[in-house]
């Protein structure tokens, strides 16, 4: 998580992913170009137990953006719905 603001975000973006580290990079890059101030939103990406480099890529990228990024990982692959619920 980055940023000095400790206030709750105005917007939370919650995304479930499975074996898509390249798309996670594209997602975070796209979100970095939107116009909302970085301290007003957070991104929570939940890796649905991919078993590849997805979680490691997300963890490494989390500190490189001006907005808050949290990478979470499910203990077992159960699909996008349960993964999103963990994010919420």
C-alpha positions as CSV (number, residue, x, y, z in Angstrom):
1,X,0.0,0.0,0.0
2,X,1.3,3.4,-0.9
3,X,0.4,7.0,-0.3
4,X,0.5,9.1,2.9
5,X,-3.2,9.5,3.2
6,X,-4.8,7.3,5.9
7,X,-8.3,8.5,5.2
8,X,-10.7,5.9,3.8
9,X,-10.8,5.9,0.0
10,X,-13.8,7.4,-1.8
11,X,-13.7,4.5,-4.4
12,X,-12.4,0.9,-4.1
13,X,-11.8,-1.0,-7.2
14,X,-11.9,-4.8,-6.5
15,X,-10.7,-7.2,-9.2
16,X,-10.4,-11.0,-9.1
17,X,-7.7,-12.5,-11.4
18,X,-6.5,-16.0,-12.3
19,X,-3.2,-16.6,-14.1
20,X,-3.1,-13.1,-15.8
21,X,-0.1,-11.3,-14.5
22,X,0.2,-9.4,-17.8
23,X,-3.4,-8.2,-17.7
24,X,-2.9,-7.1,-14.1
25,X,0.0,-4.9,-15.2
26,X,-2.2,-3.4,-17.9
27,X,-5.1,-2.8,-15.4
28,X,-2.9,-0.9,-13.0
29,X,-1.3,1.1,-15.8
30,X,-4.8,2.1,-17.0
31,X,-5.9,3.0,-13.6
32,X,-2.8,5.2,-13.1
33,X,-4.0,7.3,-16.0
34,X,-7.5,8.1,-14.7
35,X,-8.2,11.6,-13.3
36,X,-9.3,10.9,-9.7
37,X,-6.7,12.0,-7.2
38,X,-4.6,9.0,-6.1
39,X,-5.4,9.5,-2.4
40,X,-9.1,9.0,-3.1
41,X,-9.1,5.5,-4.5
42,X,-7.6,2.1,-3.9
43,X,-7.2,-1.0,-6.0
44,X,-7.6,-4.4,-4.4
45,X,-6.6,-7.3,-6.7
46,X,-7.3,-10.8,-5.5
47,X,-5.3,-13.6,-7.1
48,X,-7.6,-16.7,-7.1
49,X,-4.8,-19.1,-6.2
50,X,-3.2,-18.9,-9.7
51,X,-0.1,-21.0,-8.9
52,X,2.0,-18.9,-11.3
53,X,3.7,-15.6,-11.0
54,X,0.5,-13.5,-10.7
55,X,0.6,-12.9,-6.9
56,X,4.4,-12.1,-7.0
57,X,3.9,-9.6,-9.9
58,X,1.1,-7.9,-8.0
59,X,3.0,-7.7,-4.8
60,X,6.0,-6.3,-6.6
61,X,3.9,-3.7,-8.4
62,X,1.9,-2.6,-5.4
63,X,4.5,0.0,-4.2
64,X,5.1,1.5,-7.6
65,X,1.9,3.4,-8.0
66,X,0.8,6.6,-6.3
67,X,-2.6,5.1,-5.3
68,X,-3.1,2.3,-2.8
69,X,-2.8,-1.2,-4.2
70,X,-3.4,-4.2,-2.1
71,X,-2.7,-7.7,-3.4
72,X,-4.5,-10.6,-1.8
73,X,-4.5,-14.3,-2.6
74,X,-7.1,-16.9,-2.0
75,X,-6.2,-20.2,-0.2
76,X,-7.9,-22.3,-3.0
77,X,-9.2,-21.6,-6.5
78,X,-13.0,-21.1,-6.1
79,X,-13.8,-18.7,-9.0
80,X,-14.2,-14.9,-9.4
81,X,-17.2,-14.4,-7.2
82,X,-15.6,-15.8,-4.0
83,X,-12.3,-14.0,-4.9
84,X,-14.1,-10.7,-5.2
85,X,-15.9,-11.3,-1.9
86,X,-12.5,-11.7,-0.2
87,X,-11.5,-8.3,-1.7
88,X,-14.6,-6.7,-0.4
